[in-house]
Amino acid sequence: MIYLDNNATTRVHPEVAKAMSPFLDDEYGNPSTGYDLGRRSNKAVADARNQVAEFLNSGAEEIVFTSCGTESDNTAIFSAITAMPEKRHIVTTSIEHSAVIAFAKAVLPGLDVTELSVNEEGIINLEDLKAAIRPDTALVTIMWANNETGVCQPVREASSITKESGTLFHTDAVNAAGKIPIDVSSSDIDFLSISGHKFHAPKGIGALYVRNGAPYKPLLIGGGQEDGKRAGTEAVAQIVALGKASELAAERLNDQGQEKLSGLRDALEQSLMDNIKGTVLNGSSRFRLPNTSHLSFDNVDAGDLLILANDKGLCIASGSACSTGTREPSRIMKAMGHTDERALSSIRLSVSSMNTEQEIEESSQIIISCVEKIRSLRSDGPVIFSS
Ligand code: PLP
């Protein structure tokens, strides 16, 4: 099997599995207890907090462990709205993950939500952001990198515009973390979400960066864990895993990790462009994650391509993992102004540092042969992409 769906989830790194395994075995103490078994768990959680803080260049006390990226996103929005009840407006974008947009719209009744549109490259306009912020805006939440296209937003600029107006800024960095460097200290970001399973930790662990001094209200209330910011007995093994995955990701990024990812991605993209007529890239080629390629193939149904590729042992995605199974065109592609045909012909290829050059060559051959087969079976003429 070849796995090229690393924006959906990633394989747990062997060193991460090794680091967490004692905490699934002998080291089962509750970190809030006073005897040695519990104290060791407590120390493991503190060490992991330092590792995550180093990865994001924050203070350790600014890291709150959560159960996933969704919880981190929900908490940031809930916190801003609850800490400032007089402010009932948030600004976001039309391409956010549903963990942001669905929560803001459905779970928080009476909230006024402004969605910034994106251009054909998938990028917001900062002038639109300036115009959208109002005196009653509690939060601006703009994702760092889109999970489908990999396109990155100008988050640093957006956070400083937001700060000038005295509003809080959150970014969903769930699909950016581990692929590009993140440095919260050099930005005006107040809240930042990450999720372990996107960078080689297991599922079920995330973190929210909360800038020192940012108004904060917890979503989960109970025992005073996480300094009162997130109740619930700490998932020690998963937290240790997130710490180790953060340490490894930081090392990879320091050691030409981005170049390795973009080398694999670009080789695959180029080969498909050269060998499949009517291949187009969706989203900015410049402002995107080094691991992601989002392509449309003229006259090819991406659903058929997925099935054929799967039969040959290749895992790829059309749309985001969360919307796979529906035959609706991706709302991200629609937000970028593309036609239904182009959206329904699009696939996402997302590599990780665990992929090899040989896998990339094999994947290319598989996709080329699947596209040829699909086209040979179609009786209608080519669909010409108009946007
Ligand atoms: N935000 C983005 C950009 C994502 O890609 C995802 C997962 O696909 C999430 C949030 C939700 O993260 P989790 O699966 O950890 O809840």
Residues whose N, C-alpha, C, O or C-beta is under 5 A from the ligand:
A	BS01	PLP	N7 A8 C68 G69 T70 H97 A99 A145 N147 D172 V174 N175 S195
